[in-house]
């Protein structure tokens, strides 16, 4: 069925996950673009018996999809990537860039900010160039630089109010001052692609860092005499940790470890997706670097480092519930409410509450996506009897 606006609709019969818990045989009213406290008697009713209704997913770390790169694609290509992820339940997303020349990134920030102003994106995340060459991952080492606060400010200013997060190796010269600057500007300082010690990570948290970029990946592992950044990031309640739940980046036991130590309110499930998400295997570019995607796993052609993911959040949700055995309500917090709060958009998205945008996902009893609504419009309309 073709997507269409839902002027007055009641979704009935599903398990509806609200901030207060799951309501069996629930009813959710939608008026126009928003969730309503009630609906008129003549409202269209959609019977979703046997399904789940959860808030639309919020992805705070995403480099592209549908064959399109958020770092280098045209505006139309970026919109293709956004549509691809929306079809997989991500109704709110940030565009993440990768390391590049400063002038290029500044221009790119200006271009992406237009899509933020249009409401297609929730902001911009700069991942690089202020990261450690020791933990560069799929970033060009030749383009890396120290996090000079003046240069960090240049990128934030170029985003014209759309910058939401900057990933930094905070142990580098200028790192702590850049964290303090970002905190003053209301931009998330995220610790990632870092070779920091435990003590250096604690310093960065005290300076104002609040997010761990894809925890466990691109940072030193925990050692019994060198606890490293992971230990500091797990133990501090001021930090929310990003996790990539694609079965490649993290072992299920490590995911469970993070949930157990952080609690569901301090986990954000992300994709870290690149162009191939929702598109398929093949050869791609991630910034200036060549990437080969084989069997859904993206790796650099030169060196073989993992190069982002091909994950979509509906798959991350399903894995978390069915394989990792995380309670549905906890997964909803991690995939919707928490990132919405961090991005400062939780007044309108991230939970199913009257007055908020009618952004929601319909899942069947096996947690397979069956419907997606964004601002009251079906992007994927569930098939009902």
C-alpha positions as a Python dict, from the first residue, in 0.01 Angstrom:
ca = {
    (1, 'X'): (0, 0, 0),
    (2, 'X'): (126, 348, -80),
    (3, 'X'): (243, 569, 211),
    (4, 'X'): (-18, 822, 319),
    (5, 'X'): (-91, 1059, 604),
    (6, 'X'): (-288, 929, 901),
    (7, 'X'): (-518, 1219, 995),
    (8, 'X'): (-693, 1032, 1274),
    (9, 'X'): (-590, 677, 1346),
    (10, 'X'): (-600, 435, 1637),
    (11, 'X'): (-348, 154, 1648),
    (12, 'X'): (-519, -118, 1849),
    (13, 'X'): (-444, -459, 1993),
    (14, 'X'): (-64, -445, 2003),
    (15, 'X'): (177, -452, 2292),
    (16, 'X'): (264, -83, 2317),
    (17, 'X'): (591, 9, 2488),
    (18, 'X'): (542, 333, 2684),
    (19, 'X'): (791, 508, 2916),
    (20, 'X'): (603, 352, 3208),
    (21, 'X'): (620, -1, 3067),
    (22, 'X'): (447, -229, 2819),
    (23, 'X'): (69, -213, 2780),
    (24, 'X'): (-91, -536, 2661),
    (25, 'X'): (-373, -497, 2408),
    (26, 'X'): (-288, -127, 2390),
    (27, 'X'): (-441, 159, 2195),
    (28, 'X'): (-234, 443, 2050),
    (29, 'X'): (-408, 744, 1898),
    (30, 'X'): (-251, 950, 1618),
    (31, 'X'): (-386, 1288, 1509),
    (32, 'X'): (-210, 1434, 1208),
    (33, 'X'): (165, 1428, 1276),
    (34, 'X'): (143, 1373, 1651),
    (35, 'X'): (48, 1120, 1912),
    (36, 'X'): (-283, 1215, 2072),
    (37, 'X'): (-428, 1151, 2416),
    (38, 'X'): (-746, 1024, 2249),
    (39, 'X'): (-903, 996, 1905),
    (40, 'X'): (-1255, 1070, 1776),
    (41, 'X'): (-1500, 782, 1755),
    (42, 'X'): (-1485, 776, 1376),
    (43, 'X'): (-1105, 743, 1366),
    (44, 'X'): (-966, 473, 1144),
    (45, 'X'): (-864, 169, 1349),
    (46, 'X'): (-567, -45, 1252),
    (47, 'X'): (-577, -387, 1418),
    (48, 'X'): (-223, -479, 1523),
    (49, 'X'): (-306, -777, 1740),
    (50, 'X'): (0, -997, 1782),
    (51, 'X'): (240, -709, 1715),
    (52, 'X'): (455, -468, 1913),
    (53, 'X'): (448, -89, 1877),
    (54, 'X'): (766, 86, 1988),
    (55, 'X'): (902, 439, 1942),
    (56, 'X'): (1082, 522, 1620),
    (57, 'X'): (1453, 451, 1643),
    (58, 'X'): (1707, 733, 1692),
    (59, 'X'): (2054, 679, 1545),
    (60, 'X'): (2320, 920, 1671),
    (61, 'X'): (2608, 767, 1470),
    (62, 'X'): (2546, 692, 1103),
    (63, 'X'): (2769, 749, 797),
    (64, 'X'): (2525, 650, 522),
    (65, 'X'): (2317, 380, 359),
    (66, 'X'): (2134, 283, 43),
    (67, 'X'): (2458, 326, -151),
    (68, 'X'): (2493, 687, -36),
    (69, 'X'): (2762, 850, 181),
    (70, 'X'): (2679, 1125, 428),
    (71, 'X'): (3042, 1243, 403),
    (72, 'X'): (3061, 1290, 28),
    (73, 'X'): (2720, 1234, -133),
    (74, 'X'): (2503, 1496, -298),
    (75, 'X'): (2196, 1623, -116),
    (76, 'X'): (1979, 1381, -314),
    (77, 'X'): (2213, 1093, -232),
    (78, 'X'): (2205, 1181, 138),
    (79, 'X'): (1825, 1180, 123),
    (80, 'X'): (1843, 832, -33),
    (81, 'X'): (2050, 716, 264),
    (82, 'X'): (1805, 873, 507),
    (83, 'X'): (1510, 703, 333),
    (84, 'X'): (1687, 369, 347),
    (85, 'X'): (1730, 388, 722),
    (86, 'X'): (1375, 518, 771),
    (87, 'X'): (1247, 205, 599),
    (88, 'X'): (1430, 11, 869),
    (89, 'X'): (1272, 205, 1154),
    (90, 'X'): (1518, 492, 1210),
    (91, 'X'): (1289, 793, 1210),
    (92, 'X'): (1550, 1031, 1357),
    (93, 'X'): (1919, 1030, 1268),
    (94, 'X'): (2241, 1224, 1279),
    (95, 'X'): (2477, 1235, 980),
    (96, 'X'): (2830, 1134, 1076),
    (97, 'X'): (3133, 1241, 874),
    (98, 'X'): (3474, 1074, 858),
    (99, 'X'): (3821, 1224, 864),
    (100, 'X'): (3897, 1465, 580),
    (101, 'X'): (4067, 1794, 506),
    (102, 'X'): (3947, 2067, 740),
    (103, 'X'): (3817, 2293, 463),
    (104, 'X'): (3629, 2001, 307),
    (105, 'X'): (3469, 1908, 639),
    (106, 'X'): (3370, 2269, 702),
    (107, 'X'): (3203, 2291, 360),
    (108, 'X'): (3036, 1958, 419),
    (109, 'X'): (2902, 2075, 754),
    (110, 'X'): (2739, 2370, 583),
    (111, 'X'): (2578, 2145, 323),
    (112, 'X'): (2447, 1895, 578),
    (113, 'X'): (2318, 2175, 800),
    (114, 'X'): (2064, 2258, 528),
    (115, 'X'): (1914, 1911, 568),
    (116, 'X'): (1904, 1967, 944),
    (117, 'X'): (1718, 2294, 889),
    (118, 'X'): (1472, 2108, 663),
    (119, 'X'): (1408, 1851, 936),
    (120, 'X'): (1556, 1557, 747),
    (121, 'X'): (1847, 1519, 989),
    (122, 'X'): (1873, 1576, 1364),
    (123, 'X'): (2227, 1707, 1346),
    (124, 'X'): (2587, 1642, 1246),
    (125, 'X'): (2851, 1426, 1415),
    (126, 'X'): (3218, 1481, 1335),
    (127, 'X'): (3409, 1153, 1374),
    (128, 'X'): (3764, 1264, 1302),
    (129, 'X'): (4001, 1421, 1222),
    (130, 'X'): (4083, 1474, 1592),
    (131, 'X'): (4159, 1109, 1669),
    (132, 'X'): (4460, 896, 1756),
    (133, 'X'): (4675, 748, 1478),
    (134, 'X'): (4723, 449, 1711),
    (135, 'X'): (4349, 374, 1697),
    (136, 'X'): (4254, 528, 1363),
    (137, 'X'): (4045, 236, 1235),
    (138, 'X'): (3902, 326, 894),
    (139, 'X'): (4033, 684, 894),
    (140, 'X'): (4316, 823, 680),
    (141, 'X'): (4623, 868, 899),
    (142, 'X'): (4760, 1141, 671),
    (143, 'X'): (4458, 1361, 746),
    (144, 'X'): (4453, 1323, 1124),
    (145, 'X'): (4531, 1624, 1342),
    (146, 'X'): (4547, 1728, 1704),
    (147, 'X'): (4220, 1858, 1854),
    (148, 'X'): (4314, 2226, 1854),
    (149, 'X'): (4017, 2410, 2010),
    (150, 'X'): (4030, 2671, 1732),
    (151, 'X'): (3991, 2403, 1467),
    (152, 'X'): (3721, 2223, 1663),
    (153, 'X'): (3540, 2557, 1686),
    (154, 'X'): (3579, 2604, 1310),
    (155, 'X'): (3385, 2285, 1238),
    (156, 'X'): (3117, 2359, 1495),
    (157, 'X'): (3068, 2709, 1355),
    (158, 'X'): (3055, 2575, 999),
    (159, 'X'): (2762, 2354, 1101),
    (160, 'X'): (2555, 2666, 1180),
    (161, 'X'): (2401, 2529, 1497),
    (162, 'X'): (2363, 2174, 1363),
    (163, 'X'): (2671, 2019, 1529),
    (164, 'X'): (2557, 1764, 1787),
    (165, 'X'): (2870, 1560, 1859),
    (166, 'X'): (3247, 1554, 1802),
    (167, 'X'): (3452, 1239, 1861),
    (168, 'X'): (3796, 1311, 2007),
    (169, 'X'): (4105, 1130, 2126),
    (170, 'X'): (4108, 1345, 2436),
    (171, 'X'): (4462, 1245, 2538),
    (172, 'X'): (4609, 1433, 2239),
    (173, 'X'): (4740, 1791, 2277),
    (174, 'X'): (4441, 2025, 2299),
    (175, 'X'): (4203, 1740, 2380),
    (176, 'X'): (4090, 1849, 2724),
    (177, 'X'): (4054, 2214, 2620),
    (178, 'X'): (3845, 2100, 2323),
    (179, 'X'): (3621, 1896, 2552),
    (180, 'X'): (3567, 2202, 2771),
    (181, 'X'): (3491, 2413, 2463),
    (182, 'X'): (3235, 2165, 2331),
    (183, 'X'): (3067, 2147, 2671),
    (184, 'X'): (3039, 2525, 2673),
    (185, 'X'): (2889, 2520, 2323),
    (186, 'X'): (2634, 2252, 2413),
    (187, 'X'): (2790, 1997, 2174),
    (188, 'X'): (2854, 1640, 2289),
    (189, 'X'): (3222, 1561, 2343),
    (190, 'X'): (3260, 1190, 2269),
    (191, 'X'): (3568, 990, 2364),
    (192, 'X'): (3666, 756, 2082),
    (193, 'X'): (3941, 632, 1850),
    (194, 'X'): (4156, 687, 2155),
    (195, 'X'): (4474, 542, 2304),
    (196, 'X'): (4411, 709, 2640),
    (197, 'X'): (4500, 560, 2976),
    (198, 'X'): (4245, 512, 3253),
    (199, 'X'): (4362, 831, 3426),
    (200, 'X'): (4351, 1035, 3105),
    (201, 'X'): (3996, 915, 3037),
    (202, 'X'): (3885, 1015, 3386),
    (203, 'X'): (4032, 1361, 3319),
    (204, 'X'): (3830, 1389, 2999),
    (205, 'X'): (3508, 1290, 3173),
    (206, 'X'): (3572, 1546, 3445),
    (207, 'X'): (3630, 1805, 3170),
    (208, 'X'): (3281, 1739, 3026),
    (209, 'X'): (3286, 1437, 2793),
    (210, 'X'): (2954, 1250, 2806),
    (211, 'X'): (2963, 979, 2535),
    (212, 'X'): (3188, 686, 2445),
    (213, 'X'): (3207, 641, 2069),
    (214, 'X'): (3141, 272, 1985),
    (215, 'X'): (3270, 141, 2316),
    (216, 'X'): (3532, -137, 2295),
    (217, 'X'): (3610, -61, 1929),
    (218, 'X'): (3910, 159, 1839),
    (219, 'X'): (4044, 179, 2194),
    (220, 'X'): (4281, -27, 2415),
    (221, 'X'): (4131, -338, 2574),
    (222, 'X'): (4104, -386, 2949),
    (223, 'X'): (4420, -524, 3110),
    (224, 'X'): (4466, -616, 3474),
    (225, 'X'): (4738, -355, 3533),
    (226, 'X'): (4625, -110, 3266),
    (227, 'X'): (4245, -76, 3297),
    (228, 'X'): (4244, 172, 3010),
    (229, 'X'): (3958, 386, 2882),
    (230, 'X'): (3694, 112, 2875),
    (231, 'X'): (3697, 69, 3251),
    (232, 'X'): (3669, 443, 3313),
    (233, 'X'): (3386, 476, 3060),
    (234, 'X'): (3192, 183, 3203),
    (235, 'X'): (3212, 289, 3565),
    (236, 'X'): (3113, 657, 3533),
    (237, 'X'): (2740, 739, 3530),
    (238, 'X'): (2808, 1060, 3338),
    (239, 'X'): (2895, 858, 3029),
    (240, 'X'): (2655, 698, 2782),
    (241, 'X'): (2820, 426, 2574),
    (242, 'X'): (2750, 360, 2207),
    (243, 'X'): (2728, -8, 2110),
    (244, 'X'): (2724, -159, 1759),
    (245, 'X'): (2513, -474, 1790),
    (246, 'X'): (2578, -634, 1451),
    (247, 'X'): (2747, -955, 1566),
    (248, 'X'): (3078, -841, 1414),
    (249, 'X'): (3190, -548, 1627),
    (250, 'X'): (3099, -702, 1964),
    (251, 'X'): (3066, -1050, 2110),
    (252, 'X'): (2725, -1096, 2280),
    (253, 'X'): (2898, -1144, 2616),
    (254, 'X'): (3064, -804, 2579),
    (255, 'X'): (2731, -641, 2495),
    (256, 'X'): (2580, -800, 2806),
    (257, 'X'): (2877, -677, 3012),
    (258, 'X'): (2813, -320, 2900),
    (259, 'X'): (2442, -339, 2982),
    (260, 'X'): (2511, -490, 3322),
    (261, 'X'): (2763, -224, 3420),
    (262, 'X'): (2601, 83, 3260),
    (263, 'X'): (2234, 1, 3295),
    (264, 'X'): (1990, 46, 3007),
    (265, 'X'): (1965, 423, 3066),
    (266, 'X'): (2333, 471, 2976),
    (267, 'X'): (2349, 266, 2654),
    (268, 'X'): (2283, 395, 2302),
    (269, 'X'): (2254, 137, 2026),
    (270, 'X'): (2394, 278, 1701),
    (271, 'X'): (2463, 153, 1350),
    (272, 'X'): (2791, 328, 1258),
    (273, 'X'): (2654, 240, 914),
    (274, 'X'): (2833, 316, 588),
    (275, 'X'): (2703, 331, 230),
    (276, 'X'): (2640, -43, 198),
    (277, 'X'): (2374, -53, 472),
    (278, 'X'): (2052, -163, 307),
    (279, 'X'): (2233, -188, -27),
    (280, 'X'): (2459, -493, -50),
    (281, 'X'): (2808, -628, -92),
    (282, 'X'): (3057, -459, -322),
    (283, 'X'): (3327, -194, -338),
    (284, 'X'): (3277, 144, -170),
    (285, 'X'): (3464, 454, -50),
    (286, 'X'): (3473, 568, 312),
    (287, 'X'): (3616, 916, 285),
    (288, 'X'): (3936, 870, 82),
    (289, 'X'): (3971, 499, 170),
    (290, 'X'): (3860, 200, -39),
    (291, 'X'): (3628, -46, 134),
    (292, 'X'): (3516, -393, 36),
    (293, 'X'): (3191, -530, 176),
    (294, 'X'): (3168, -907, 176),
    (295, 'X'): (2893, -1107, 345),
    (296, 'X'): (2770, -784, 501),
    (297, 'X'): (3101, -700, 672),
    (298, 'X'): (3282, -382, 564),
    (299, 'X'): (3663, -381, 573),
    (300, 'X'): (3934, -156, 433),
    (301, 'X'): (4087, -294, 115),
    (302, 'X'): (4429, -197, 249),
    (303, 'X'): (4493, -338, 595),
    (304, 'X'): (4159, -510, 653),
    (305, 'X'): (4033, -291, 940),
    (306, 'X'): (3659, -298, 1002),
    (307, 'X'): (3517, 7, 822),
    (308, 'X'): (3189, 90, 989),
    (309, 'X'): (2897, -148, 951),
    (310, 'X'): (2612, -241, 720),
    (311, 'X'): (2376, -253, 1016),
    (312, 'X'): (2024, -113, 1034),
    (313, 'X'): (1861, -52, 1370),
    (314, 'X'): (1575, -297, 1319),
    (315, 'X'): (1838, -571, 1304),
    (316, 'X'): (2013, -432, 1613),
    (317, 'X'): (1678, -432, 1797),
    (318, 'X'): (1592, -786, 1696),
    (319, 'X'): (1938, -917, 1793),
    (320, 'X'): (1924, -744, 2130),
    (321, 'X'): (1590, -903, 2222),
    (322, 'X'): (1613, -1247, 2061),
    (323, 'X'): (1985, -1332, 2084),
    (324, 'X'): (2112, -1116, 2369),
    (325, 'X'): (1796, -1161, 2580),
    (326, 'X'): (1777, -795, 2680),
    (327, 'X'): (1426, -692, 2794),
    (328, 'X'): (1227, -512, 2527),
    (329, 'X'): (1177, -206, 2747),
    (330, 'X'): (1555, -176, 2798),
    (331, 'X'): (1620, -204, 2426),
    (332, 'X'): (1363, 69, 2359),
    (333, 'X'): (1543, 301, 2598),
    (334, 'X'): (1876, 227, 2433),
    (335, 'X'): (1758, 264, 2076),
    (336, 'X'): (1514, 554, 2113),
    (337, 'X'): (1487, 741, 2443),
    (338, 'X'): (1855, 766, 2535),
    (339, 'X'): (1989, 896, 2204),
    (340, 'X'): (1695, 1136, 2180),
    (341, 'X'): (1786, 1274, 2522),
    (342, 'X'): (2153, 1311, 2434),
    (343, 'X'): (2069, 1491, 2110),
    (344, 'X'): (1830, 1725, 2288),
    (345, 'X'): (1524, 1619, 2086),
    (346, 'X'): (1347, 1414, 2353),
    (347, 'X'): (1077, 1680, 2379),
    (348, 'X'): (936, 1550, 2051),
    (349, 'X'): (1080, 1202, 1977),
    (350, 'X'): (1218, 898, 2155),
    (351, 'X'): (904, 778, 2335),
    (352, 'X'): (534, 722, 2273),
    (353, 'X'): (369, 1010, 2460),
    (354, 'X'): (83, 1244, 2377),
    (355, 'X'): (206, 1559, 2203),
    (356, 'X'): (519, 1403, 2060),
    (357, 'X'): (577, 1326, 1693),
    (358, 'X'): (395, 1014, 1575),
    (359, 'X'): (720, 828, 1509),
    (360, 'X'): (681, 456, 1569),
    (361, 'X'): (780, 110, 1457),
    (362, 'X'): (554, -196, 1430),
    (363, 'X'): (720, -534, 1493),
    (364, 'X'): (572, -881, 1473),
    (365, 'X'): (598, -1139, 1750),
    (366, 'X'): (945, -1238, 1622),
    (367, 'X'): (1053, -872, 1627),
    (368, 'X'): (1066, -845, 1250),
    (369, 'X'): (980, -497, 1125),
    (370, 'X'): (634, -472, 971),
    (371, 'X'): (557, -100, 980),
    (372, 'X'): (718, 242, 1019),
    (373, 'X'): (538, 570, 1080),
    (374, 'X'): (713, 908, 1084),
    (375, 'X'): (527, 1223, 1184),
    (376, 'X'): (196, 1050, 1125),
    (377, 'X'): (281, 919, 778),
    (378, 'X'): (333, 554, 699),
    (379, 'X'): (675, 495, 544),
    (380, 'X'): (617, 122, 564),
    (381, 'X'): (247, 48, 611),
    (382, 'X'): (170, -274, 800),
    (383, 'X'): (-39, -526, 614),
    (384, 'X'): (-354, -595, 810),
    (385, 'X'): (-637, -837, 749),
}
